[in-house]
Amino acid sequence: MTELIRLTAYASINRIMLSTSTVSNDSIIRGGFCPVDPEGFGAAYRFEEGLFRGSLSSYDAEEGRRMKEALEEIFGDLKMLMDFMGAEK
């Protein structure tokens, strides 16, 4: 094993905590991404006219629930900000 692989920094940068991508092709109605780290999340999202769709996956149900609640709060705040700024829907 080389010295590089033994370094703590190497192990840290190779932990992918969020596996994500857009699912924008019309032929894909539902899609998702699985976490690639036991403590990570998988997320897929899609923007449609006036709509945002997404899915979230996690190996840990409680952490998944907490992330979902945090995202709902964030998107709620973003909507309020956009409404305040007069952004088109």
C-alpha positions as CSV (number, residue, x, y, z in Angstrom):
1,M,0.0,0.0,0.0
2,T,1.4,3.4,-0.9
3,E,1.9,6.2,1.6
4,L,-0.8,8.3,-0.1
5,I,-3.6,5.7,0.5
6,R,-2.6,5.5,4.2
7,L,-3.1,9.2,4.7
8,T,-6.1,10.4,6.7
9,A,-6.7,13.2,4.2
10,Y,-6.9,10.7,1.4
11,A,-9.6,8.7,3.2
12,S,-11.5,11.9,3.9
13,I,-11.6,13.2,0.4
14,N,-12.8,9.8,-0.9
15,R,-15.9,9.9,1.2
16,I,-18.7,11.0,-1.0
17,M,-21.5,12.2,1.3
18,L,-23.9,13.3,-1.4
19,S,-24.5,11.4,-4.6
20,T,-26.7,13.6,-6.8
21,S,-27.7,14.6,-10.3
22,T,-30.6,16.1,-12.2
23,V,-33.0,13.7,-13.9
24,S,-34.1,16.0,-16.7
25,N,-34.9,13.7,-19.5
26,D,-38.7,13.4,-20.2
27,S,-38.4,9.7,-20.8
28,I,-37.4,9.3,-17.1
29,I,-40.5,9.8,-15.0
30,R,-38.9,8.6,-11.7
31,G,-35.3,8.3,-10.9
32,G,-33.0,8.3,-8.0
33,F,-29.5,8.0,-6.7
34,C,-28.4,5.8,-3.8
35,P,-25.9,7.0,-1.2
36,V,-22.4,5.7,-1.9
37,D,-21.3,6.1,1.8
38,P,-23.0,4.5,4.7
39,E,-23.4,7.9,6.3
40,G,-24.2,9.7,3.1
41,F,-27.3,10.6,1.0
42,G,-28.5,10.0,-2.5
43,A,-30.6,12.7,-4.2
44,A,-32.2,13.2,-7.6
45,Y,-34.0,16.3,-8.7
46,R,-35.9,17.7,-11.6
47,F,-37.2,21.1,-12.5
48,E,-40.4,21.4,-14.5
49,E,-42.4,24.5,-15.3
50,G,-43.4,26.0,-12.0
51,L,-42.4,22.8,-10.1
52,F,-39.4,21.2,-8.4
53,R,-39.4,17.4,-7.9
54,G,-36.9,15.5,-5.9
55,S,-36.1,12.2,-4.2
56,L,-33.8,11.5,-1.3
57,S,-32.3,8.3,-0.1
58,S,-30.2,7.3,3.0
59,Y,-29.1,4.1,4.7
60,D,-30.2,5.6,8.0
61,A,-33.9,6.3,8.2
62,E,-33.6,8.9,11.0
63,E,-30.8,10.8,9.2
64,G,-32.9,10.7,6.0
65,R,-35.9,12.1,7.9
66,R,-33.8,14.9,9.4
67,M,-32.3,15.8,6.0
68,K,-35.8,15.8,4.4
69,E,-37.1,18.1,7.1
70,A,-34.1,20.4,6.6
71,L,-34.6,20.5,2.8
72,E,-38.3,21.2,3.2
73,E,-37.5,24.2,5.5
74,I,-34.8,25.5,3.1
75,F,-37.1,25.2,0.0
76,G,-39.9,26.9,2.0
77,D,-37.5,29.8,2.9
78,L,-36.4,30.1,-0.8
79,K,-40.0,30.2,-1.9
80,M,-40.8,33.0,0.6
81,L,-37.8,34.9,-0.6
82,M,-38.7,34.5,-4.2
83,D,-42.3,35.6,-3.5
84,F,-41.0,38.6,-1.6
85,M,-38.7,39.5,-4.5
86,G,-41.5,39.1,-7.0
87,A,-39.9,36.3,-8.9
88,E,-42.1,34.6,-11.5
89,K,-43.3,31.2,-10.7
